[in-house]
Amino acid sequence: MSTSDAVPVSLAEIARIAGVGRAAVSNWRRRHDTFPTRIGGSDVSPQFSLAEVERWLRDNGKLKDVGGRELLWPRFEALGSRDESGLAIAEAARRMRSARARGRHSELSAPARELVAETARLGRTEGPRETFEFLLQRWLETHVRQLSTTPPQLAALMARAALTVRIGADADAGGDRLTVFDPACGTGHLPAAAAHEYGGHRLTVLACERDPALAALARARLGFVADEREIHTEITTADALREDCFAGARADIALCNPPFNERDWGYEELATDQRWAHGLPPRTEPELAWAQHLLTRLRPGGAAVVVLPPAVASRKAGRRIRGSLLRTGVLRAVVALPPGSAQPHSVSLQLWILRAAPEGPATTPPAQDALLVDASRFANPGAREPGPDWAALSSFVLGALETLDRPDRNPPEGAVRIPLLDLLDDEVDVTPGRYATPGAQPSHAELTAAWKEVSTTLIGLSDCARYLSGLDPHSPAAQTTATVGDLVKAGALTLLAGQQPPDGEPAPDAPGLPLLTVADLLRDGAPGARTPAGPAHAVAEEGDVVVAGVIRAFRAWVHQGPPTALGPQLYALRVDPEKLDAHFLAGCLRAPANGRQAGTHASSSSRVDIRRLQVLPLPLEEQAAYASAFRRLTEFERLLAHADGLGRWLVGDLSDRLAAGGVAVRRGGRPGGA
């Protein structure tokens, strides 16, 4: 691999190549004089030669069963250009699919062409599609800030939703043939999902993408799909709004996640375009241009599902077009998704469900209502990865859409049919949250139990406050302290450092141990995945003190419950009970001042040096008294958080009831009875 001599890799990249945690690589660097020397970067973020690292890993038996794909990726990244690396991956995929394929991209540099040839050879050995999917995923992760992709779960939901809403599934001349259209396909997430979801149909995919690298990657991805099932694909490199690719084609289903908030979408040159049957989209409403573009490509009864930002549902500039879409029965449903469903993750995006008017003797008059679905409650804060509870979200949304043309069936809680007369007002606001309640109000018994729980919690808070306020605060005299490092050397405790699991991505339903990560702590503190048990894991047993060694999540507690594997930046301290009280140790370690003095403070993601955390050197019998106080303080903190959450829920519910006249109140503000 002579071309890899100048390819730099970081400690994190070396860890991925070797299938270990970054801490292990740092240890190798400290303990082995033969470890490659730094060729660039800084002391904090050093870089090393890929060729030297590979030789060292092989010579020291550190590569184990890692495939050649891990060694290839740094070389793609070293090409520098996002476009060239993407085109190189696409060309390598084409070569992997056919040994007789010859070079096509003359714009690739000599190092890129050499890398393409080597990747094609490796892919035929390790699996063409697996090699392509690995490189594509790494490319997307590297350029995540420049690209907006559709998560596979959302793509699958959109494909299922379109098939649910479409009319005339058996009316096509081809019977089981479907044509799917995506005018802004990116790397092909939506067409790939359609190919998977529509497995029982002969499929034609028509797609456009204006970015040449993304279009090439989409062709490569759909090419692998075509190797496994009957599918015809045409992917054009074009700006679909300006060039209107496939102008004469008609599709059964259209799926699209278009670019948002682009003012330069062609407003001037497209002012007289025939696609604007519902009105010329204002310059500030490019999303409504995409929606109308999709409609012009649908066959009668065909369905389109498009991802849109929530402001499109209510902006004043778009109300005339929204009104026309509603009056003609084209806009059939709007679904509000939970934040985190797709980029931008902080926004509750929407799915607009559009359907072209059907034709034929069974044609029904335009609908007199629209279905508004508020699915924003299906966020999943306890998950290991950000995003909603996809299984529950998909079931809810599809269940609601199944009632769309069934007046005899009521939508589920959180979805509502709104008559067009109520929507066609001065605002024409189709935001689901304005009309659909996210769920049933709590019952009288549930409210009574909640208020009783508030009272019990306040009593507990009062007891804790009485005890804690009785402690005698004073300025402590200067005392010597012992660090965790000192206690480890003295044999009073054992320090275990968490690691990134080396055996692939953990899964929520995998067998083995629960896996706790820093990301879990920043959500609800519950392990979000499981990982196979093994000697590579640091496992917290009951009674161990667990410490989060990062500033933004710094805390320490005594572990209770089943053995739990710890991820990176989490540590288990196993105490000698004859020398240390675990609750005393946890209380000392989690003091905010302790975290400040042991932290690096470079940023919110800065680490805490666990070995520098300080502990009072007290005899075991005195530790017990401190441990009791620490326990009460922890209980006080827990009760405060519980009272805050429960109180906010009750305040919100009671505010809604009062504002709606749903509570009987006597004069003077007294309740009027249950």
C-alpha positions as CSV (number, residue, x, y, z in Angstrom):
1,M,0.0,0.0,0.0
2,S,2.6,2.5,-1.1
3,T,-0.1,5.2,-1.6
4,S,-1.0,5.0,2.1
5,D,2.4,6.3,3.3
6,A,1.2,9.9,3.2
7,V,-2.4,9.1,4.5
8,P,-2.8,10.5,8.0
9,V,-5.0,8.7,10.6
10,S,-6.1,9.9,14.1
11,L,-6.2,7.9,17.3
12,A,-9.9,7.4,16.8
13,E,-9.4,6.1,13.3
14,I,-6.7,3.7,14.6
15,A,-9.1,2.5,17.2
16,R,-11.8,1.8,14.6
17,I,-9.3,-0.1,12.4
18,A,-8.2,-2.3,15.3
19,G,-11.7,-2.7,16.7
20,V,-10.8,-1.3,20.1
21,G,-11.5,1.8,22.2
22,R,-9.5,4.9,21.9
23,A,-8.1,4.5,25.4
24,A,-6.5,1.2,24.3
25,V,-4.7,2.9,21.5
26,S,-3.4,5.6,23.9
27,N,-2.1,2.9,26.1
28,W,-0.3,1.2,23.2
29,R,1.3,4.5,22.4
30,R,2.5,5.0,25.9
31,R,3.7,1.5,26.5
32,H,5.3,0.5,23.2
33,D,8.4,2.4,22.0
34,T,7.9,0.9,18.6
35,F,4.5,2.6,18.1
36,P,4.6,4.9,15.0
37,T,5.6,8.5,15.7
38,R,3.4,11.4,15.0
39,I,3.5,12.9,11.5
40,G,1.1,15.7,12.0
41,G,-1.7,17.2,14.0
42,S,-1.1,18.4,17.6
43,D,-0.3,16.9,20.9
44,V,-4.0,16.8,21.7
45,S,-5.0,15.4,18.4
46,P,-2.0,13.7,16.8
47,Q,-2.0,12.1,13.4
48,F,0.0,9.0,12.2
49,S,1.0,7.4,8.9
50,L,-1.6,4.8,7.9
51,A,1.1,2.6,6.3
52,E,3.2,2.7,9.5
53,V,0.1,2.0,11.7
54,E,-1.0,-0.9,9.6
55,R,2.5,-2.5,9.8
56,W,2.7,-2.0,13.5
57,L,-0.8,-3.5,14.1
58,R,0.1,-6.5,12.0
59,D,3.5,-7.0,13.6
60,N,1.9,-6.8,17.1
61,G,-1.1,-9.0,16.4
62,K,-3.6,-6.2,16.9
63,L,-5.6,-6.4,13.7
64,K,-7.3,-9.7,14.6
65,D,-10.3,-10.3,12.2
66,V,-10.6,-6.7,11.0
67,G,-11.3,-6.6,7.2
68,G,-9.5,-4.6,4.6
69,R,-12.4,-2.1,4.4
70,E,-11.3,-0.3,7.6
71,L,-7.9,0.2,6.0
72,L,-9.4,1.5,2.8
73,W,-11.5,4.3,4.2
74,P,-8.7,6.6,5.5
75,R,-7.4,6.6,1.9
76,F,-10.7,7.7,0.5
77,E,-10.9,10.4,3.2
78,A,-7.3,11.5,2.2
79,L,-8.5,12.3,-1.3
80,G,-9.6,15.6,0.3
81,S,-12.6,16.5,-1.9
82,R,-16.0,15.4,-0.9
83,D,-17.0,15.0,-4.6
84,E,-14.0,13.0,-5.6
85,S,-14.2,10.6,-2.7
86,G,-18.0,10.1,-3.4
87,L,-17.4,9.6,-7.2
88,A,-14.6,7.2,-6.4
89,I,-16.8,5.1,-4.1
90,A,-19.5,5.0,-6.8
91,E,-17.0,4.0,-9.5
92,A,-15.6,1.3,-7.2
93,A,-19.2,-0.1,-6.8
94,R,-19.7,-0.2,-10.5
95,R,-16.4,-2.1,-10.9
96,M,-17.3,-4.5,-8.1
97,R,-20.6,-5.4,-9.7
98,S,-19.0,-6.3,-13.0
99,A,-15.4,-7.5,-13.4
100,R,-15.5,-6.4,-17.0
101,A,-16.4,-2.8,-16.3
102,R,-13.9,-0.2,-17.3
103,G,-13.1,3.3,-16.1
104,R,-15.8,5.9,-16.6
105,H,-14.9,8.9,-14.6
106,S,-12.1,10.8,-16.3
107,E,-12.4,13.5,-13.7
108,L,-10.9,11.2,-11.0
109,S,-7.3,11.9,-10.1
110,A,-4.6,9.2,-10.5
111,P,-4.6,8.3,-6.7
112,A,-8.4,8.0,-6.9
113,R,-8.3,5.7,-9.9
114,E,-5.7,3.5,-8.2
115,L,-7.8,3.4,-5.0
116,V,-10.9,2.5,-7.1
117,A,-9.1,-0.5,-8.7
118,E,-7.9,-1.7,-5.3
119,T,-11.3,-1.3,-3.7
120,A,-12.9,-3.3,-6.6
121,R,-10.5,-6.1,-6.0
122,L,-11.1,-6.1,-2.3
123,G,-14.8,-5.9,-2.7
124,R,-15.0,-9.0,-4.8
125,T,-13.3,-10.9,-2.0
126,E,-15.1,-9.4,1.0
127,G,-18.5,-8.9,-0.6
128,P,-19.2,-6.1,-3.2
129,R,-22.4,-4.8,-1.6
130,E,-21.1,-5.0,2.0
131,T,-17.9,-3.1,0.9
132,F,-20.0,-0.4,-0.8
133,E,-22.4,0.0,2.1
134,F,-19.5,0.3,4.5
135,L,-17.8,3.0,2.4
136,L,-21.0,4.8,1.7
137,Q,-21.9,4.9,5.4
138,R,-18.5,6.3,6.4
139,W,-18.7,8.9,3.6
140,L,-22.1,10.0,4.9
141,E,-20.9,10.2,8.5
142,T,-17.8,12.2,7.4
143,H,-19.9,14.8,5.5
144,V,-23.0,14.8,7.7
145,R,-22.9,18.6,8.0
146,Q,-23.0,19.1,4.2
147,L,-25.7,16.5,3.5
148,S,-29.3,15.9,4.5
149,T,-30.3,12.3,4.3
150,T,-33.5,10.4,5.0
151,P,-33.1,7.9,7.9
152,P,-34.0,4.4,6.7
153,Q,-36.9,4.1,9.2
154,L,-38.5,7.3,7.9
155,A,-37.9,6.3,4.3
156,A,-39.7,3.0,5.0
157,L,-42.6,4.8,6.7
158,M,-43.0,7.1,3.8
159,A,-43.0,4.2,1.3
160,R,-45.7,2.4,3.3
161,A,-47.8,5.5,3.8
162,A,-47.8,6.2,0.0
163,L,-48.9,2.6,-0.7
164,T,-51.7,2.9,2.0
165,V,-53.1,6.1,0.5
166,R,-52.8,5.3,-3.2
167,I,-56.0,4.5,-5.0
168,G,-56.2,1.9,-7.8
169,A,-53.6,-0.7,-6.8
170,D,-55.2,-3.2,-9.2
171,A,-56.1,-0.8,-12.0
172,D,-52.7,-0.5,-13.7
173,A,-52.4,-2.1,-17.1
174,G,-49.3,-3.9,-15.8
175,G,-51.1,-5.3,-12.7
176,D,-48.3,-5.6,-10.2
177,R,-46.0,-2.9,-11.7
178,L,-45.3,0.3,-9.8
179,T,-43.5,3.4,-10.9
180,V,-41.8,5.4,-8.2
181,F,-40.6,8.9,-8.6
182,D,-38.1,10.9,-6.5
183,P,-37.0,14.3,-7.9
184,A,-34.3,15.0,-5.2
185,C,-33.1,11.5,-4.4
186,G,-29.7,12.3,-2.8
187,T,-27.9,9.0,-2.3
188,G,-31.0,7.0,-2.9
189,H,-32.4,6.4,0.5
190,L,-36.1,6.7,-0.5
191,P,-35.9,4.7,-3.8
192,A,-34.0,1.9,-1.9
193,A,-36.7,1.9,0.8
194,A,-39.4,1.7,-1.9
195,A,-37.5,-1.3,-3.5
196,H,-37.5,-3.0,-0.1
197,E,-41.1,-2.2,0.8
198,Y,-42.6,-3.0,-2.6
199,G,-41.0,-6.4,-2.9
200,G,-44.2,-7.9,-4.5
201,H,-44.2,-5.5,-7.4
202,R,-42.2,-5.1,-10.5
203,L,-40.6,-1.7,-10.0
204,T,-39.5,1.2,-12.1
205,V,-37.6,4.0,-10.3
206,L,-37.3,7.4,-11.9
207,A,-35.1,9.8,-9.9
208,C,-33.2,13.1,-10.3
209,E,-30.4,14.6,-8.3
210,R,-28.5,17.8,-9.1
211,D,-25.3,16.8,-7.2
212,P,-23.2,14.6,-9.4
213,A,-21.5,12.7,-6.5
214,L,-24.9,12.0,-4.9
215,A,-26.4,10.9,-8.1
216,A,-23.5,8.5,-8.8
217,L,-23.9,7.0,-5.3
218,A,-27.6,6.6,-5.8
219,R,-27.0,4.7,-9.1
220,A,-24.5,2.5,-7.3
221,R,-26.9,1.7,-4.5
222,L,-29.9,1.0,-6.8
223,G,-27.6,-1.1,-9.0
224,F,-27.0,-3.5,-6.1
225,V,-30.7,-3.6,-5.5
226,A,-31.3,-4.5,-9.2
227,D,-28.9,-7.4,-8.9
228,E,-31.3,-9.0,-6.3
229,R,-34.7,-8.3,-7.8
230,E,-36.5,-7.1,-10.9
231,I,-36.2,-3.3,-10.9
232,H,-35.6,-0.8,-13.7
233,T,-33.9,2.5,-12.6
234,E,-33.2,5.8,-14.4
235,I,-31.3,8.3,-12.3
236,T,-30.6,11.7,-14.0
237,T,-28.2,14.3,-12.8
238,A,-30.3,17.4,-13.0
239,D,-32.1,20.1,-11.0
240,A,-35.6,18.7,-11.2
241,L,-37.4,22.0,-10.7
242,R,-35.4,23.9,-13.4
243,E,-34.9,21.0,-15.9
244,D,-38.1,19.0,-15.2
245,C,-36.6,15.6,-15.9
246,F,-39.0,12.9,-16.9
247,A,-41.5,15.6,-18.1
248,G,-43.7,13.1,-19.9
249,A,-43.6,10.3,-17.3
250,R,-46.3,9.4,-14.8
251,A,-45.7,7.6,-11.5
252,D,-47.9,5.7,-9.1
253,I,-46.0,6.9,-6.1
254,A,-43.7,9.9,-5.5
255,L,-41.4,10.2,-2.5
256,C,-39.3,13.2,-1.8
257,N,-37.2,14.9,0.9
258,P,-36.4,18.1,-0.9
259,P,-33.9,20.8,0.1
260,F,-35.5,23.3,2.5
261,N,-35.5,27.1,2.5
262,E,-33.7,27.6,-0.8
263,R,-34.6,31.1,-2.2
264,D,-32.8,30.5,-5.5
265,W,-35.0,27.7,-6.7
266,G,-35.9,29.2,-10.1
267,Y,-38.7,31.6,-9.2
268,E,-38.0,34.1,-12.1
269,E,-37.4,31.6,-14.9
270,L,-40.3,29.3,-13.9
271,A,-42.9,32.0,-13.3
272,T,-45.1,30.7,-16.2
273,D,-44.4,27.0,-15.8
274,Q,-47.5,24.8,-16.3
275,R,-46.8,22.8,-13.2
276,W,-48.2,25.5,-10.9
277,A,-51.8,24.5,-11.2
278,H,-52.4,25.6,-7.7
279,G,-50.6,28.9,-8.0
280,L,-47.1,30.3,-8.5
281,P,-45.1,29.4,-5.4
282,P,-43.8,32.6,-3.8
283,R,-40.0,33.0,-3.8
284,T,-40.0,32.2,-0.1
285,E,-42.0,28.9,-0.6
286,P,-39.8,26.5,-2.6
287,E,-41.3,23.6,-0.7
288,L,-44.7,24.3,-2.3
289,A,-43.0,24.2,-5.7
290,W,-41.7,20.7,-4.9
291,A,-45.1,19.6,-3.8
292,Q,-46.7,20.8,-7.0
293,H,-43.9,19.2,-9.0
294,L,-44.7,15.9,-7.4
295,L,-48.4,16.2,-8.2
296,T,-47.7,16.7,-12.0
297,R,-45.9,13.4,-12.1
298,L,-48.6,11.3,-10.5
299,R,-51.0,9.1,-12.4
300,P,-54.7,9.5,-11.4
301,G,-55.1,8.1,-7.9
302,G,-51.3,8.1,-7.3
303,A,-49.9,9.2,-4.0
304,A,-47.0,11.5,-3.0
305,V,-45.4,11.7,0.4
306,V,-43.0,14.6,1.0
307,V,-41.0,15.8,4.0
308,L,-41.5,19.5,4.8
309,P,-40.5,21.9,7.5
310,P,-43.4,22.8,9.9
311,A,-43.5,26.5,8.8
312,V,-44.9,25.5,5.4
313,A,-48.2,24.5,7.1
314,S,-48.8,28.0,8.4
315,R,-46.7,30.7,6.6
316,K,-48.9,33.5,5.3
317,A,-47.2,33.5,1.8
318,G,-48.4,30.0,1.1
319,R,-52.0,30.1,2.2
320,R,-53.4,30.5,-1.3
321,I,-51.7,27.4,-2.5
322,R,-52.6,25.5,0.6
323,G,-56.2,26.5,0.1
324,S,-56.2,25.2,-3.4
325,L,-54.6,21.9,-2.4
326,L,-57.4,21.4,0.1
327,R,-60.3,22.5,-2.0
328,T,-59.3,20.1,-4.8
329,G,-58.9,17.2,-2.4
330,V,-55.2,16.8,-3.2
331,L,-53.8,17.5,0.3
332,R,-55.2,14.5,2.1
333,A,-53.2,14.4,5.3
334,V,-50.5,16.2,7.3
335,V,-48.4,14.3,9.8
336,A,-46.3,16.1,12.5
337,L,-43.3,14.0,13.3
338,P,-41.3,14.0,16.5
339,P,-38.1,16.1,16.7
340,G,-35.1,14.0,15.7
341,S,-36.9,12.1,12.9
342,A,-34.6,13.6,10.3
343,Q,-32.3,16.6,9.7
344,P,-32.6,19.2,11.1
345,H,-33.1,17.1,14.3
346,S,-34.3,19.9,16.5
347,V,-37.4,20.6,14.4
348,S,-40.7,18.7,14.3
349,L,-40.8,18.0,10.6
350,Q,-44.0,17.1,8.7
351,L,-45.1,14.6,6.1
352,W,-47.6,15.9,3.6
353,I,-49.7,13.2,2.0
354,L,-50.9,14.2,-1.5
355,R,-53.1,12.3,-3.9
356,A,-54.0,13.0,-7.5
357,A,-57.7,12.8,-8.3
358,P,-58.7,9.3,-9.4
359,E,-60.4,8.6,-12.7
360,G,-62.9,6.0,-13.8
361,P,-66.5,5.0,-12.9
362,A,-65.7,4.5,-9.3
363,T,-64.4,8.0,-8.9
364,T,-65.7,9.8,-5.8
365,P,-66.1,13.6,-5.4
366,P,-63.3,15.5,-3.8
367,A,-62.9,14.9,-0.1
368,Q,-64.6,17.3,2.2
369,D,-62.1,17.0,5.0
370,A,-58.4,16.5,5.7
371,L,-56.7,14.2,8.2
372,L,-54.3,15.9,10.6
373,V,-52.0,13.6,12.6
374,D,-50.0,14.8,15.6
375,A,-47.3,12.1,16.1
376,S,-44.9,14.4,17.9
377,R,-45.3,12.5,21.2
378,F,-43.4,9.5,19.8
379,A,-40.0,10.8,20.8
380,N,-37.8,8.2,22.4
381,P,-35.5,10.0,24.8
382,G,-34.3,6.7,26.4
383,A,-32.9,5.3,23.1
384,R,-29.2,4.9,22.6
385,E,-29.3,6.8,19.3
386,P,-31.3,10.0,18.8
387,G,-34.7,9.6,17.1
388,P,-38.3,8.6,17.8
389,D,-39.7,5.2,18.7
390,W,-40.0,4.2,15.1
391,A,-42.1,1.0,15.7
392,A,-44.7,2.9,17.7
393,L,-44.6,5.9,15.4
394,S,-45.0,3.8,12.2
395,S,-47.9,1.8,13.7
396,F,-49.7,5.0,14.8
397,V,-49.3,6.9,11.5
398,L,-50.2,4.0,9.2
399,G,-53.2,3.2,11.5
400,A,-54.4,6.8,11.1
401,L,-53.9,6.8,7.3
402,E,-56.0,3.6,7.0
403,T,-59.0,5.5,8.2
404,L,-58.5,8.2,5.5
405,D,-61.2,7.0,3.1
406,R,-63.2,5.1,5.7
407,P,-65.8,7.4,7.3
408,D,-67.1,4.5,9.3
409,R,-63.8,4.3,11.2
410,N,-62.6,6.9,13.7
411,P,-58.9,8.0,13.6
412,P,-56.9,7.0,16.7
413,E,-56.2,9.5,19.5
414,G,-53.9,12.2,18.2
415,A,-55.4,12.2,14.7
416,V,-58.5,14.0,13.6
417,R,-60.5,14.7,10.5
418,I,-61.1,18.4,10.0
419,P,-63.8,19.6,7.7
420,L,-62.4,21.8,4.9
421,L,-64.8,24.6,6.0
422,D,-62.9,24.8,9.2
423,L,-59.5,24.9,7.5
424,L,-60.3,27.3,4.7
425,D,-60.2,30.4,6.9
426,D,-58.0,33.5,6.6
427,E,-54.9,31.5,7.6
428,V,-55.4,28.1,6.1
429,D,-53.2,26.7,8.8
430,V,-52.8,22.9,8.5
431,T,-50.5,22.4,11.5
432,P,-51.7,19.2,13.2
433,G,-51.0,20.5,16.7
434,R,-53.6,23.1,16.3
435,Y,-56.4,20.6,15.9
436,A,-55.3,17.2,17.1
437,T,-54.9,16.4,20.7
438,P,-51.9,14.2,21.3
439,G,-53.7,11.9,23.6
440,A,-56.6,11.4,25.9
441,Q,-56.8,13.6,29.0
442,P,-56.0,11.8,32.3
443,S,-59.0,10.5,34.1
444,H,-60.4,11.8,37.4
445,A,-58.8,8.8,39.2
446,E,-55.4,9.4,37.6
447,L,-55.5,13.1,38.6
448,T,-56.4,12.2,42.2
449,A,-53.5,9.7,42.3
450,A,-51.1,12.3,40.9
451,W,-52.1,15.0,43.4
452,K,-51.8,12.4,46.2
453,E,-48.3,11.5,44.9
454,V,-47.4,15.3,44.9
455,S,-48.4,15.5,48.6
456,T,-46.4,12.4,49.5
457,T,-43.3,13.7,47.6
458,L,-43.6,17.1,49.4
459,I,-43.7,15.3,52.8
460,G,-40.5,13.4,51.8
461,L,-38.9,16.7,50.7
462,S,-39.8,18.3,54.0
463,D,-38.3,15.4,56.0
464,C,-35.1,15.6,54.0
465,A,-35.0,19.4,54.3
466,R,-35.4,19.2,58.1
467,Y,-32.5,16.7,58.4
468,L,-30.2,18.5,56.0
469,S,-30.9,22.0,57.4
470,G,-30.0,20.6,60.8
471,L,-26.4,19.9,59.7
472,D,-24.0,22.4,61.0
473,P,-22.2,24.1,58.1
474,H,-18.8,25.7,58.8
475,S,-15.7,26.7,56.9
476,P,-13.7,23.5,56.8
477,A,-10.1,23.6,58.1
478,A,-7.4,22.8,55.6
479,Q,-7.3,19.0,55.3
480,T,-5.2,16.6,53.3
481,T,-7.1,14.6,50.7
482,A,-6.4,11.4,48.9
483,T,-6.9,11.1,45.2
484,V,-8.5,8.1,43.4
485,G,-5.1,7.3,42.0
486,D,-3.7,7.2,45.6
487,L,-6.5,4.8,46.7
488,V,-5.9,2.5,43.7
489,K,-2.2,2.3,44.7
490,A,-3.1,1.6,48.3
491,G,-5.4,-1.2,47.2
492,A,-8.5,0.4,48.7
493,L,-10.3,0.2,45.3
494,T,-10.0,-1.1,41.8
495,L,-10.5,1.2,38.8
496,L,-12.2,-0.3,35.7
497,A,-12.5,1.9,32.5
498,G,-15.4,1.5,30.1
499,Q,-14.7,0.8,26.4
500,Q,-16.4,1.0,23.1
501,P,-17.8,-2.5,22.4
502,P,-15.6,-4.1,19.8
503,D,-18.2,-6.5,18.5
504,G,-20.2,-4.3,16.2
505,E,-23.0,-2.0,17.0
506,P,-25.0,-2.8,20.2
507,A,-28.7,-3.3,19.8
508,P,-31.6,-2.8,22.2
509,D,-32.8,-6.4,21.9
510,A,-29.4,-8.1,21.7
511,P,-28.5,-10.9,24.2
512,G,-26.0,-10.2,26.8
513,L,-25.4,-7.3,29.2
514,P,-27.2,-3.9,29.4
515,L,-24.8,-1.2,28.0
516,L,-24.7,2.2,29.6
517,T,-23.2,5.1,27.8
518,V,-22.7,8.9,28.4
519,A,-25.5,9.5,25.8
520,D,-27.8,7.4,28.0
521,L,-26.9,9.6,31.0
522,L,-27.7,12.7,29.1
523,R,-31.2,11.3,28.3
524,D,-32.9,9.4,31.2
525,G,-30.0,7.4,32.6
526,A,-31.3,4.0,31.5
527,P,-29.1,1.7,29.3
528,G,-30.3,2.1,25.7
529,A,-28.8,-1.1,24.3
530,R,-27.3,-4.5,25.1
531,T,-24.0,-6.0,24.2
532,P,-22.6,-9.5,24.3
533,A,-20.7,-10.3,27.5
534,G,-17.0,-10.6,27.2
535,P,-13.6,-9.9,28.8
536,A,-13.2,-6.7,26.8
537,H,-16.0,-5.0,28.8
538,A,-15.8,-3.1,32.1
539,V,-18.8,-4.3,34.0
540,A,-20.3,-2.5,37.0
541,E,-21.5,-4.9,39.6
542,E,-24.0,-4.1,42.4
543,G,-22.2,-1.9,45.0
544,D,-19.6,-0.5,42.6
545,V,-19.3,3.3,42.3
546,V,-19.8,4.4,38.7
547,V,-18.4,7.7,37.6
548,A,-19.0,9.6,34.4
549,G,-15.7,11.1,33.3
550,V,-16.9,13.9,31.1
551,I,-17.8,17.5,32.2
552,R,-21.3,17.6,30.6
553,A,-22.4,14.5,32.3
554,F,-20.2,14.4,35.4
555,R,-21.8,12.4,38.2
556,A,-21.1,9.5,40.6
557,W,-23.4,6.9,42.1
558,V,-23.5,3.5,43.7
559,H,-24.7,1.0,41.2
560,Q,-27.8,-1.0,42.0
561,G,-29.3,-3.7,39.9
562,P,-27.9,-6.3,37.4
563,P,-24.3,-6.2,36.1
564,T,-24.0,-3.5,33.4
565,A,-21.3,-3.0,30.7
566,L,-19.9,0.5,30.6
567,G,-19.2,2.5,27.5
568,P,-16.4,5.0,26.9
569,Q,-15.8,7.7,29.6
570,L,-17.6,5.7,32.2
571,Y,-15.6,4.1,35.1
572,A,-16.4,1.5,37.8
573,L,-14.7,1.8,41.2
574,R,-14.8,-1.4,43.1
575,V,-14.1,-0.7,46.8
576,D,-12.6,-2.8,49.5
577,P,-15.4,-2.7,52.0
578,E,-12.9,-3.0,54.9
579,K,-11.3,0.3,53.8
580,L,-14.0,2.3,52.0
581,D,-17.8,2.9,52.2
582,A,-19.2,3.0,48.7
583,H,-21.8,5.6,49.4
584,F,-19.2,7.8,51.2
585,L,-16.9,7.5,48.2
586,A,-19.7,8.3,45.7
587,G,-20.7,11.4,47.7
588,C,-17.2,12.7,47.8
589,L,-16.6,12.1,44.1
590,R,-19.7,13.8,42.8
591,A,-19.2,17.1,44.6
592,P,-19.2,19.8,41.8
593,A,-16.0,21.3,43.1
594,N,-14.3,17.9,42.8
595,G,-15.3,17.7,39.1
596,R,-14.1,21.3,38.5
597,Q,-10.6,20.7,39.9
598,A,-10.2,17.4,38.0
599,G,-11.6,18.6,34.7
600,T,-9.7,19.9,31.6
601,H,-12.3,22.7,30.9
602,A,-11.5,23.0,27.2
603,S,-15.2,22.5,26.3
604,S,-18.4,21.0,27.5
605,S,-17.1,17.6,26.2
606,S,-13.9,17.9,28.2
607,R,-12.9,15.0,30.3
608,V,-12.5,14.6,34.0
609,D,-9.3,12.9,35.1
610,I,-10.8,10.2,37.4
611,R,-7.5,9.6,39.1
612,R,-7.3,13.2,40.3
613,L,-10.7,13.2,42.0
614,Q,-10.3,13.8,45.7
615,V,-11.6,11.9,48.7
616,L,-11.5,12.7,52.5
617,P,-9.2,10.3,54.2
618,L,-11.5,9.3,57.1
619,P,-11.7,6.1,59.2
620,L,-14.3,3.7,58.1
621,E,-16.6,4.4,61.1
622,E,-16.6,8.1,60.4
623,Q,-17.3,7.4,56.7
624,A,-20.6,5.8,57.7
625,A,-21.9,9.1,59.2
626,Y,-21.0,11.0,56.0
627,A,-22.5,8.3,53.9
628,S,-25.8,8.7,55.7
629,A,-25.8,12.4,55.0
630,F,-24.8,11.8,51.3
631,R,-27.7,9.4,51.0
632,R,-30.2,11.9,52.3
633,L,-28.8,14.6,50.0
634,T,-29.2,12.2,47.0
635,E,-32.8,11.5,48.1
636,F,-33.5,15.2,48.4
637,E,-32.2,15.7,44.8
638,R,-34.3,12.8,43.5
639,L,-37.5,14.0,45.2
640,L,-37.0,17.6,43.9
641,A,-36.7,16.3,40.3
642,H,-39.7,14.1,40.7
643,A,-41.8,16.9,42.2
644,D,-40.7,19.2,39.4
645,G,-41.7,16.8,36.6
646,L,-45.0,15.7,38.2
647,G,-45.9,19.3,39.1
648,R,-45.2,20.6,35.5
649,W,-47.5,17.8,34.2
650,L,-50.3,18.8,36.6
651,V,-49.9,22.5,35.9
652,G,-50.2,21.9,32.1
653,D,-53.2,19.7,32.4
654,L,-55.0,21.9,34.9
655,S,-54.2,25.0,32.8
656,D,-55.8,23.4,29.7
657,R,-58.9,22.4,31.7
658,L,-59.3,25.9,33.3
659,A,-58.9,27.6,29.9
660,A,-61.5,25.3,28.3
661,G,-64.0,25.7,31.2
662,G,-63.5,22.1,32.2
663,V,-63.2,22.8,35.9
664,A,-66.0,24.0,38.2
665,V,-64.6,26.9,40.2
666,R,-66.7,28.8,42.9
667,R,-66.5,32.5,43.5
668,G,-63.3,33.4,45.2
669,G,-61.3,30.8,43.3
670,R,-62.4,27.8,45.4
671,P,-63.0,24.5,43.6
672,G,-66.6,23.7,43.0
673,G,-66.3,20.0,43.8
674,A,-64.7,17.0,42.2
